[in-house]
Amino acid sequence: MNAKSAIEHRSATRKKEGWLPSTRIFVHAEIKLVLSGLHDIYPPLPSEQTSIPFTTIPSEQMSCTTTQPFIFSQLPTELLREIFEYAACDTKMALQLSLVSPWARHWIEPFLYHTVVLSTAPALRSFVYALEQKQPAFAHDRVKHLGIFAHGPIQAIEHVLDACTGIDSLACGFTLASSKQLYLHGTIQAPDCPKEQHLLGLACRDGWDTTVVGPAVTRLRVHLSSSPNALPPFALPSDDADKAVGWDVLSNLQALTHLAVVYRPSQSYPITALFVDLQHLLHPTYLDKTIERAHPEIQLILVQVVGLPSAQMSAVGTLNTAALEAGGSSLKIVAERAPSSPVVQWEDSARTGKSVWQGAEEVVKDRVTQEAKRKVDTAPI
């Protein structure tokens, strides 16, 4: 359950207990107008190191100290916290609220660290510094969605990955192949914990391999590199490349159920060739036929097509038509136009809880239903 859903669930509970929803809606509408007044009513403590848990604020201290009526002064602490948390679903508002006072920061901090996006080297260094001021378990407990799109420093990236061991979703936008060569220990390993991982943009420029994907990942999105130096089909050799090659390297990810590929049609790798490879991925084979090897039970493969609108629509139509004509397991292969920014889509997904695969899941469900209906209609009586 994401932060907004949790708050709405708690609000429903409050309603059953007799809380007035109209009061909550009114206060939420007024929060931007009274934000500046909070500094006068609840001035920050001299030291930012001081933490005031919300349970230690007596109700008598929640009185208005100004000469003008102030709606917050009459609210219970629990409702006030709910209002702050609801408003904190907006990142910019959360940053403003965190500056009100130490106790407000105590409430808002989980929202600020729930989804962390590091797009520049200064942001990466600042985040490392912030983590160094926290308790060792802070990043594990608070950071649930992590996006690293800064190109370095590599040591800082490794520090963040080592600290954020409780994440549910990880997005990488730095060059993984060059990082493995430049880094002192020769490799950057993804945390074991994430269930969802996105290798976007530069992360796949020189190809990619499964050693940078967490073993618990059930949902994976990758860019298909257009670099002529990338090994076909755009995957670097894995540690056991003698057993699995090409798309078959994904068999190392035993937990994988959802795959997405960001793809640009080209003459060297047309959409029809990609479709054949994806069909093969659902039933992988290996060079060494004597080795019995399990493969992940993939439920959905989403192809996000990049390019000019006309080329996008053509490729999307071609692949979806081929999937419907093939039927069976090929119904799990769905094409759609790529978002203008996969990075923004990932961040929106992390903050709202709407999966990147959500629309395609509905398509597959509808396809399976229609195929089952056709079989019933055409079955001999």
TAFENUR-V757833 format. One record per helix or strand. SS is the DSSP state (@ for helix, = for strand). FROM is the first residue (numbers start at 1). TO is the last residue. If there is no record, write none. Layout:
# TAFENUR-V757833
ss = (SS:SS)
from = (FROM:FROM)
to = (TO:TO)
This chain:
# TAFENUR-V757833
ss = (@:@:@:@:@:@:@:@:=:@:@:=:@:=:@:=:@:@:=:@:=:@:=:@:@:=:@:@)
from = (3:21:54:59:71:77:91:102:115:121:138:145:154:169:176:196:201:210:219:246:258:271:300:309:328:333:342:358)
to = (16:41:56:62:74:87:97:114:118:132:142:148:163:172:182:199:204:212:223:252:264:282:306:326:332:337:352:378)
